[in-house]
Amino acid sequence: MRSFIVKDYGWILRGKQRRVILKTLDKPKTPTLIKEETKIKVSNVSDVLRAMKKRKIVRCLNPRDKIGRLYELTSKGKSLLNELNK
């Protein structure tokens, strides 16, 4: 595992919701779609996505939209998902 990912990988492992949301992002999705798939409250999904965005694990495809924001994994996020699925 690349050393720059170890810190974020540990952060992902420490949070059940973070692990579940990361695994859900196989394609771009809105927080509401993630909520429906995971049964996690949409406010919690948004909080996790915000934290992941800050760590450059996900990116928002349409940040100017107030409703229906789409999130997808960055290359760093895909690497973390691959490590998690091992």
DRENPA-3360 file (N, C-alpha, C; in nm, 2 decimals, always signed):
BEGIN
1 = MRSFIVKD = +0.08/-0.12/+0.00/+0.00/+0.00/+0.00/+0.09/+0.12/+0.00 ~ +0.05/+0.22/-0.08/+0.13/+0.34/-0.09/+0.12/+0.42/+0.05 ~ +0.24/+0.47/+0.09/+0.24/+0.54/+0.22/+0.15/+0.66/+0.24 ~ +0.12/+0.73/+0.13/+0.04/+0.85/+0.15/-0.11/+0.81/+0.17 ~ -0.14/+0.68/+0.14/-0.28/+0.64/+0.16/-0.30/+0.57/+0.29 ~ -0.20/+0.53/+0.36/-0.21/+0.46/+0.49/-0.29/+0.54/+0.59 ~ -0.27/+0.67/+0.60/-0.34/+0.76/+0.70/-0.49/+0.76/+0.67 ~ -0.52/+0.78/+0.54/-0.66/+0.78/+0.50/-0.73/+0.64/+0.51;
9 = YGWILRGK = -0.65/+0.54/+0.49/-0.70/+0.40/+0.50/-0.74/+0.37/+0.64 ~ -0.66/+0.41/+0.74/-0.68/+0.40/+0.88/-0.81/+0.48/+0.92 ~ -0.83/+0.59/+0.86/-0.94/+0.68/+0.89/-1.07/+0.61/+0.84 ~ -1.06/+0.55/+0.72/-1.18/+0.48/+0.67/-1.21/+0.36/+0.75 ~ -1.11/+0.28/+0.79/-1.13/+0.16/+0.87/-1.20/+0.19/+1.01 ~ -1.17/+0.31/+1.07/-1.22/+0.34/+1.20/-1.37/+0.38/+1.20 ~ -1.43/+0.40/+1.08/-1.57/+0.44/+1.07/-1.65/+0.35/+0.99 ~ -1.75/+0.29/+1.05/-1.84/+0.19/+0.98/-1.91/+0.26/+0.87;
17 = QRRVILKT = -1.96/+0.38/+0.89/-2.04/+0.46/+0.79/-1.94/+0.49/+0.67 ~ -1.82/+0.53/+0.71/-1.72/+0.56/+0.60/-1.70/+0.44/+0.51 ~ -1.68/+0.33/+0.57/-1.65/+0.21/+0.49/-1.77/+0.18/+0.40 ~ -1.89/+0.18/+0.46/-2.01/+0.15/+0.38/-2.03/+0.25/+0.27 ~ -2.01/+0.38/+0.29/-2.03/+0.48/+0.19/-1.93/+0.46/+0.08 ~ -1.80/+0.44/+0.12/-1.70/+0.42/+0.02/-1.73/+0.30/-0.07 ~ -1.78/+0.19/-0.02/-1.81/+0.07/-0.10/-1.93/+0.10/-0.19 ~ -2.02/+0.19/-0.15/-2.14/+0.23/-0.23/-2.11/+0.31/-0.35;
25 = LDKPKTPT = -2.00/+0.38/-0.35/-1.97/+0.47/-0.46/-1.90/+0.40/-0.58 ~ -1.96/+0.30/-0.63/-1.91/+0.23/-0.75/-1.93/+0.31/-0.88 ~ -2.03/+0.41/-0.87/-2.05/+0.50/-0.98/-2.10/+0.63/-0.92 ~ -2.10/+0.74/-0.99/-2.15/+0.87/-0.93/-2.29/+0.86/-0.87 ~ -2.31/+0.91/-0.75/-2.44/+0.91/-0.68/-2.46/+1.03/-0.60 ~ -2.59/+1.06/-0.57/-2.63/+1.17/-0.49/-2.63/+1.12/-0.34 ~ -2.63/+1.21/-0.24/-2.64/+1.16/-0.11/-2.77/+1.09/-0.08 ~ -2.88/+1.13/-0.15/-3.01/+1.06/-0.13/-3.00/+0.92/-0.18;
33 = LIKEETKI = -2.94/+0.89/-0.29/-2.92/+0.76/-0.34/-2.84/+0.67/-0.25 ~ -2.74/+0.73/-0.20/-2.65/+0.66/-0.10/-2.73/+0.63/+0.03 ~ -2.81/+0.72/+0.07/-2.90/+0.70/+0.19/-2.99/+0.58/+0.16 ~ -3.05/+0.58/+0.05/-3.15/+0.47/+0.01/-3.08/+0.33/+0.01 ~ -2.96/+0.33/-0.04/-2.88/+0.20/-0.05/-2.83/+0.15/+0.09 ~ -2.79/+0.25/+0.17/-2.72/+0.21/+0.30/-2.81/+0.22/+0.42 ~ -2.92/+0.29/+0.41/-3.01/+0.32/+0.53/-2.94/+0.41/+0.63 ~ -2.84/+0.48/+0.59/-2.78/+0.58/+0.68/-2.85/+0.72/+0.66;
41 = KVSNVSDV = -2.87/+0.79/+0.76/-2.94/+0.92/+0.75/-2.87/+1.01/+0.65 ~ -2.95/+1.08/+0.57/-2.89/+1.17/+0.47/-2.79/+1.27/+0.53 ~ -2.82/+1.32/+0.65/-2.73/+1.42/+0.71/-2.60/+1.36/+0.74 ~ -2.60/+1.23/+0.79/-2.47/+1.16/+0.81/-2.40/+1.13/+0.68 ~ -2.47/+1.10/+0.58/-2.41/+1.07/+0.45/-2.34/+1.20/+0.40 ~ -2.41/+1.31/+0.41/-2.35/+1.44/+0.37/-2.23/+1.48/+0.45 ~ -2.23/+1.45/+0.58/-2.12/+1.48/+0.67/-2.00/+1.39/+0.63 ~ -2.02/+1.27/+0.60/-1.91/+1.18/+0.56/-1.86/+1.22/+0.42;
49 = LRAMKKRK = -1.94/+1.25/+0.33/-1.90/+1.29/+0.20/-1.82/+1.42/+0.21 ~ -1.86/+1.51/+0.29/-1.79/+1.64/+0.31/-1.65/+1.61/+0.36 ~ -1.63/+1.52/+0.46/-1.50/+1.49/+0.52/-1.42/+1.41/+0.41 ~ -1.48/+1.33/+0.33/-1.41/+1.26/+0.23/-1.36/+1.35/+0.12 ~ -1.44/+1.45/+0.09/-1.41/+1.55/-0.01/-1.28/+1.63/+0.04 ~ -1.28/+1.67/+0.17/-1.17/+1.74/+0.22/-1.04/+1.66/+0.21 ~ -1.05/+1.52/+0.23/-0.94/+1.44/+0.22/-0.91/+1.39/+0.08 ~ -0.98/+1.45/-0.02/-0.97/+1.42/-0.16/-0.99/+1.27/-0.20;
57 = IVRCLNPR = -1.09/+1.21/-0.13/-1.13/+1.07/-0.15/-1.24/+1.07/-0.25 ~ -1.33/+1.17/-0.25/-1.44/+1.19/-0.34/-1.43/+1.33/-0.40 ~ -1.50/+1.35/-0.51/-1.52/+1.48/-0.57/-1.66/+1.50/-0.61 ~ -1.70/+1.63/-0.60/-1.84/+1.66/-0.64/-1.83/+1.70/-0.79 ~ -1.92/+1.64/-0.87/-1.92/+1.67/-1.01/-2.00/+1.79/-1.05 ~ -2.09/+1.83/-0.96/-2.17/+1.95/-0.99/-2.18/+2.04/-0.87 ~ -2.07/+2.10/-0.82/-2.07/+2.17/-0.69/-2.16/+2.30/-0.69 ~ -2.20/+2.35/-0.80/-2.28/+2.47/-0.80/-2.43/+2.44/-0.78;
65 = DKIGRLYE = -2.47/+2.32/-0.80/-2.61/+2.28/-0.78/-2.63/+2.26/-0.63 ~ -2.74/+2.31/-0.58/-2.78/+2.30/-0.44/-2.85/+2.16/-0.41 ~ -2.92/+2.11/-0.51/-2.99/+1.99/-0.50/-2.94/+1.89/-0.60 ~ -2.92/+1.76/-0.57/-2.88/+1.66/-0.66/-2.73/+1.66/-0.69 ~ -2.65/+1.69/-0.59/-2.51/+1.69/-0.61/-2.46/+1.55/-0.63 ~ -2.38/+1.53/-0.73/-2.32/+1.39/-0.76/-2.18/+1.38/-0.71 ~ -2.15/+1.27/-0.64/-2.02/+1.25/-0.59/-1.96/+1.12/-0.65 ~ -1.83/+1.12/-0.68/-1.76/+1.01/-0.74/-1.63/+0.99/-0.67;
73 = LTSKGKSL = -1.57/+0.87/-0.67/-1.44/+0.85/-0.62/-1.33/+0.91/-0.70 ~ -1.23/+0.97/-0.64/-1.11/+1.01/-0.70/-1.02/+0.89/-0.72 ~ -0.91/+0.91/-0.79/-0.81/+0.80/-0.80/-0.77/+0.75/-0.66 ~ -0.75/+0.84/-0.57/-0.71/+0.81/-0.43/-0.83/+0.72/-0.37 ~ -0.95/+0.76/-0.39/-1.07/+0.69/-0.34/-1.08/+0.55/-0.40 ~ -1.05/+0.54/-0.53/-1.05/+0.41/-0.59/-0.94/+0.32/-0.53 ~ -0.82/+0.37/-0.50/-0.71/+0.30/-0.44/-0.76/+0.25/-0.30 ~ -0.82/+0.34/-0.23/-0.87/+0.30/-0.09/-0.97/+0.19/-0.10;
81 = LNELNK = -1.06/+0.20/-0.20/-1.17/+0.10/-0.22/-1.10/-0.04/-0.25 ~ -1.00/-0.03/-0.34/-0.93/-0.16/-0.37/-0.87/-0.22/-0.25 ~ -0.80/-0.14/-0.17/-0.74/-0.19/-0.05/-0.85/-0.25/+0.05 ~ -0.96/-0.18/+0.06/-1.07/-0.23/+0.15/-1.13/-0.36/+0.10 ~ -1.13/-0.38/-0.03/-1.19/-0.50/-0.09/-1.10/-0.62/-0.09 ~ -0.98/-0.60/-0.05/-0.88/-0.71/-0.05/-0.91/-0.81/+0.06;
% end
